[in-house]
Amino acid sequence: MDKPEQSKNGAAPVVDLRALEETLEVEGAKEIAAGFLEDVATVPDRLKNSVQDKNAESLRQASHMLKGCCRIIMAQSTADLAGKMELIATEKRWTDAEQLLPELLNSFGTTVDYLQAYLA
């Protein structure tokens, strides 16, 4: 299958596949993408539960892990949102966490969909 569309309306790509493939070659990029999907499978539930339970440490850990994984696969937009959530968790700003959560989950879902299309 062809690579998924890199960007819409001139926006930054969901995942910078060109850079990822230049760095790791195609097979390496695909291995990293598959590993990412496996490693972050539980993250949405962890984020939701942490916000709901107001568990700052759990939210910080899940956000930090997601941020790092997204940086590895060059999904900068999702990494940036995860970084914001990590800071919010550290500061225990629960209203901000509740407001950011849908945007972070949407960005995460878009990243997952993008990588699944890439691997198909």
Summary of the structure (lengths in Angstrom):
residues: 120
radius of gyration: 14.5
end to end distance: 6.3
largest distance: 43.8
contacts: 349
relative contact order: 0.17
helix: 77%
strand: 0%
